Amino acid sequence: DDNVLDTEDTKNLVRVLESDDKDECLIVTSIQKMSRINTDNHIPQSTIDRINKKRVVFIVDECHRSVTGSGKESGSGMLLSIKTTFPRAVLFGFTGTPIFKENARGEMTTEVIFGDMLHKYTLASGIPDGNVLGFDLYREDTFPEHDIREAVALRAVEAESFEEIEKDKEKVEIYNKIMTETDMLKIEDEAKSLYQSESHHMAVINKIVEERPMLSHNGKFHAILATKNIPEAIEYYHLFKEHYPEYNVTAIFDDSIDNNGGGEYKEDAILEILDDYNKKFDTTFQQSTYAKYKKDVAKRLAHKMPYQHLEKDKQLDLLIVVTQ
């Protein structure tokens, strides 16, 4: 029987915010309506001051949307406007996909607007609790641990082999320290260039090809390969095309072309991928219809209209994606 108030418009929202009725203290509204409460929208400062004297708490659901974009009409712009109007208010944000420095793409981080993280409920807890469907998450090494350590150690002492430094006590000490480092993540962080090599990419591809018959139930299911960046996606695409042309592989990524550095390379790859897709599946997509191509790929991958009953040679085996 709790009284939860919905608000039809900003005028109605201001009325319930001003109200001293105890049954009008729990309000559901939108960030758009809240952001319009300011003097720019002809709300008297005396009204805002009266509301500010109250204890106001904002609980923001899906708060990652509140930190994305820029400008007044963006989520972050509207939330900053609310914080400016109600400086004494307390904000709690809930999100399943927070924005950290590592995954921010020009947006503010969740922490900047909402402050420190108070609590996190992760997949590690959600799966045993039965709140998240379980899935297999396992690690496949493409290089032996010793080889990774040695590559990092030799780079640190600027040598091609241990024999070059074995008589240099100082360099041997640096080499041994890295070879016995207990934090493997630290070592791998230093070895990032190894994972940008063709030998790593081919190891990944060969593993996919080796396990695909079993994991796909002989082609009944299809796969997505998520890559770190667009050049890597293009590299995987070309390697599949060269070594396993019998596989129906395509790729999707941001198609905006920046001609300052790498733009031409990216554009050429998009044109090549579209041309290959058109030839395989009898379509006519162009760069100008890239959005329609993406939709077609999604439908083909999920066997949705008009692709419910495709022959195997018209199905996608693998989709390579970047931040999709």
Salt bridges, closest charged atoms under 4 A:
GLU18 OE2 - ARG50 NH2 2.36
ASP20 OD1 - LYS54 NZ 3.46
GLU24 OE2 - ARG15 NH2 3.22
GLU62 OE1 - HIS64 ND1 3.78
GLU140 OE1 - LYS207 NZ 3.77
ASP141 OD1 - ARG139 NE 2.75
GLU145 OE2 - ARG149 NE 3.12
ASP147 OD1 - HIS146 ND1 3.69
GLU188 OE2 - ARG139 NH2 2.52
ASP189 OD1 - LYS192 NZ 3.13
GLU211 OE2 - LYS207 NZ 3.52
GLU232 OE2 - HIS201 NE2 3.23
GLU242 OE2 - HIS243 NE2 3.81
ASP254 OD2 - LYS266 NZ 4.00
GLU272 OE1 - HIS238 NE2 2.80
GLU272 OE2 - LYS241 NZ 2.71
ASP275 OD2 - LYS279 NZ 3.07
ASP276 OD2 - LYS241 NZ 2.91
ASP282 OD2 - LYS314 NZ 3.33
ASP296 OD2 - ARG300 NH2 3.51
ASP317 OD1 - ARG212 NH2 2.63
